Amino acid sequence: MSAGLIERLWYQQGKPLAVLSPLAWLYRTVAESKRRKAWQARNEPLPVPVVVVGNITAGGTGKSPLTARLVQRMQQEGWRPVILSRGYGGKSDRYPLLVSHTTPATVSGDEPLMLALATSCPVVVDPDRCRGAHWALEQQLGDVLICDDGLQHYRLPRDIELAVFDDRRGVGNGALIPVGPLREPVSRLATVDFVVLNGAEFPPSGQQIDEFAGIEHPDIHAMALRPSSLVNLNSGETLTPGALQGQSVRAVAGIGNPSRFFDTLRSLGARVQEAPYADHHRFRPQDLGSRPGEWLVMTAKDAVKCRDFAPDNAWVLTVDACLSEPFEHRFLERLRRCSKLLHQQNTERTHHG
């Protein structure tokens, strides 16, 4: 059974994979055991705030664009953020790895390289995020750590958690893997600081949303991904997204939820031929073929893997995460409070030590 078919079954009514319920029970038992052990083995709080952006569902939800936007806002407020990532899809001969603009995606992973290019802030890759965090602080790279993915990486101390969902797909059928898409029960949302719904309608005046998936939470907020530019991978030429109006496009997407990307292109007026691939697909030149007169359009996450062999008609559609001002204000206020508390605790430990 293909991964695409399984996801379709997860995000439809009913539970056609209910026969796998014993495996879901086993998954939950093992996950809870790992979580308890990791929680017990976790280190002392780090001396700077740690922000974790993650999800409790399998598949793409928009974590990386949200991470990039939070980094931008923190930079505007004078913070020096460092992004932590496990580097899924990459393999380095040494860790921790500080990602540069010239790091191959095969070494760093696609998302860390994309974030390094998009934010120009330090990105540290290490499968052991705790080791990466301590190394980043030893190197004095910044004063706040933001972990792209890792809600379930409990060994890493954290001060602020954000759980991101695709609003249209939600929690699917509400079941745990492999019956449904959940990595953790929906009740986990009661312990996170913010719930972010990618694609939800913004309430009037940007206020928070009352409830999601049957759970009331004081901080549920909408997020929108807005196309910002079209950039040619070879020439660097930049166009507005409106250039897609009426254009024949072969849309290439190796991301967690490719249908959202295809729908975005259609909303911009493109005539789309879909070419979905598995998440983190390692592209080859033969994957990037197109018909005469077609544009080849891909996501920023895929583009970083195709820089060395992209044809002249290859374009990347960049997107920006748009958040409400009240949400950004509440996040930054929470960050300042965490920093102040950590500073007080560090001072007390130093005094008593």
Secondary structure, 3 states (H helix, E strand, C coil): CCHHHHHHHHCCCCCCCHHHHHHHHHHHHHHHHHHHHHHHHCCCCCCCCEEEEECCECCCCCHHHHHHHHHHHHHHCCCCEEEEECCCCCCCCCCCEECCCCCCHHHHCHHHHHHHHHHCCCEEECCCHHHHHHHHHHCCCCCEEEEECCCCCCCCCCCEEEEEEECCCCCCCCCECCCCCECCCHHHHHHCCEEEEECCCCCHHHCCEEEECCEEEEEEEEEEEEEEEEEECCCCCEECHHHHCCCEEEEEECCCCHHHHHHHHHHCCCEEEEEECCCCCCCCHHHHCCCCCCEEEEEHHHHCCCCCCCCCCEEEEEEEEEECHHHHHHHHHHHHHHHHHHHHHHHHHHHHC
